[in-house]
Amino acid sequence: MIIHDNTKDYYDSASGFGIDTALHYKRELKMNPVEAMSYGQKPEFDFPYREQYGERTIQAFLIGFCGAYFPGVKIFRAAAKLPDFLYSYAEYKAISDGYKKTAGGRRYWGHYGRTFKEFFERYEEKKSDEDFLKYHAPLFVVDYDNEQRLRVFANQTLKDYRFYKIKDAFTAFQEISVYLGNQLTGEKTIEEVDDKYKISQHGFDKFSFRHPIK
């Protein structure tokens, strides 16, 4: 798999172990709004309320990766430049319970109002290609933008979410390559990638789907 992107991600280093030059991944970041649902409909993505403990905030995010889902939480601290990232309910609960004892807290803002426990339970076991076909990407992140609107960021940079805690570089690279080859492309066309990137007129950019949504 050849990756076309000026921004580097942590799994790019695995390309040195050998690549399929016929498979191209144009890793272009695309931001999509989360679809608004009518009353009584199941929301597209079901997120919990954000929690505030003094100057510390806990907020949910969701990573879609090659047909699987990885719920997580970001913890913002006033003194820290970058948030911490947790990928299990047990880790979240330990942190949250500790904050409640020392600082008190309240759930004061959210998208749909699920609890963090419900959020993790819903997505930890979920397996589906539907959203990946919809967003034409092997990976995406559901998170809040700078104006606190929930968005789907297709082809997001995963090192920013410390996803290497879940998938090492080699595993991530291989799984993306296999998923692109098997799930997201049938005829490998490459209409939007520059001519200099074409190798023997193979590769792809636009996706033609071989497998129907299950």
Secondary structure, DSSP 8 states (H G I E B T S, - for coil): -EEE-SS--GGGGGGGG---TT-EEE---EEEE-----TTS--SS--BEEEEETTEEEEEEEEEETTEEEEEEEEEETT-SS-EEE-SHHHHHHHHHHHHHHH--EEEEESS-B-HHHHHHHHHT-B-SHHHHHTTSSEEEEEE-TTS-EEEEET--GGGGTGGGTS-HHHHHHHHHHHHHHTS-SS---SSS-GGG-BTTB--SS---SS---
